[in-house]
């Protein structure tokens, strides 16, 4: 995880569309981008916690973590909100994208 992205609570916004990521349901629900603007709702807030060299990303509203569908997800696999189980599909690397404000999420392999 980048030393420049602190452990804390964030919203995740798509650079190209301006939509924000949110969790609209409970356990095993699909994580989607909303056409709505950021409204500080718990469904749109995520807590980033360092874990070893990775990050666990927990939705503030549901207390579920971002989880790549399938233990060994491939490109195009959906991201779900799921109960924490410590699997590699729930561990994310944060990568800086050129400037101080843009980052990419990469699943641990």
C-alpha positions in Angstrom: 0.0 0.0 0.0 1.3 3.4 -0.8 2.8 5.2 2.1 1.1 8.3 0.8 -2.4 7.0 1.2 -3.2 6.9 4.9 -5.4 4.5 6.7 -8.7 6.3 7.0 -12.2 6.7 5.5 -12.6 7.6 1.8 -15.0 7.6 -1.0 -14.0 6.0 -4.3 -14.8 8.0 -7.5 -14.3 6.9 -11.1 -12.0 9.4 -12.8 -13.6 9.2 -16.2 -17.3 9.3 -15.2 -17.3 11.1 -11.9 -19.6 8.4 -10.4 -18.9 7.0 -6.9 -18.6 3.4 -5.7 -21.3 2.3 -3.3 -22.7 -0.9 -1.8 -26.5 -1.0 -2.3 -27.3 -4.3 -0.5 -26.0 -6.7 2.2 -23.8 -9.7 2.2 -22.6 -10.9 -1.3 -24.1 -7.8 -3.0 -22.5 -6.4 -6.1 -20.4 -3.2 -5.6 -21.4 -0.7 -8.2 -20.8 2.9 -9.4 -23.6 5.3 -8.8 -24.6 8.1 -11.1 -25.3 10.0 -7.9 -22.8 12.5 -6.6 -21.0 11.8 -3.4 -23.5 12.3 -0.6 -21.5 11.2 2.5 -23.8 8.2 3.0 -22.3 5.1 4.6 -23.0 3.1 1.5 -20.4 5.4 -0.3 -17.8 5.5 2.4 -14.9 3.0 2.7 -12.4 2.5 5.5 -8.9 1.6 4.3 -6.9 -0.4 6.8 -3.3 -1.5 6.2 -2.8 -5.3 6.5 0.7 -6.5 5.9 1.7 -5.0 2.5 -1.9 -4.7 1.4 -5.1 -2.9 2.3 -8.5 -4.2 3.5 -11.3 -2.0 2.3 -14.5 -2.0 4.4 -17.7 -0.3 3.6 -18.7 1.9 6.5 -22.4 1.3 6.1 -22.5 -2.4 5.8 -19.2 -3.4 7.5 -18.6 -5.7 4.5 -15.2 -5.7 2.7 -14.5 -5.4 -1.1 -14.1 -8.9 -2.4 -13.1 -10.0 -5.9 -15.6 -12.7 -6.8 -14.0 -16.1 -6.8 -10.8 -16.9 -4.8 -8.6 -16.4 -7.9 -10.6 -13.7 -9.8 -9.7 -12.9 -13.4 -10.0 -9.7 -15.4 -13.7 -8.8 -15.5 -14.6 -10.6 -12.3 -17.2 -8.6 -10.3 -16.3 -6.9 -7.0 -18.7 -7.9 -4.2 -19.3 -6.7 -0.6 -18.6 -9.8 1.5 -17.9 -10.8 5.1 -14.2 -10.5 5.9 -12.4 -13.9 5.6 -8.8 -12.8 5.1 -8.6 -14.3 1.6 -6.3 -12.9 -1.1 -9.3 -11.8 -3.0 -10.1 -9.3 -0.2 -6.6 -7.8 -0.1 -5.8 -4.8 -2.3 -2.7 -2.9 -3.3 -3.0 0.8 -3.8 -1.0 2.2 -6.7 -0.3 5.9 -7.3 -1.4 7.2 -10.8 0.9 10.0 -11.7 -0.2 12.8 -9.3 -0.8 13.1 -5.6 -4.6 12.6 -5.8 -5.1 9.6 -8.1 -4.7 6.0 -7.0 -5.6 2.6 -8.5 -6.9 -0.4 -6.6 -5.2 -3.7 -7.5 -6.2 -7.1 -6.1 -3.4 -9.0 -4.4 -2.3 -12.0 -6.5 
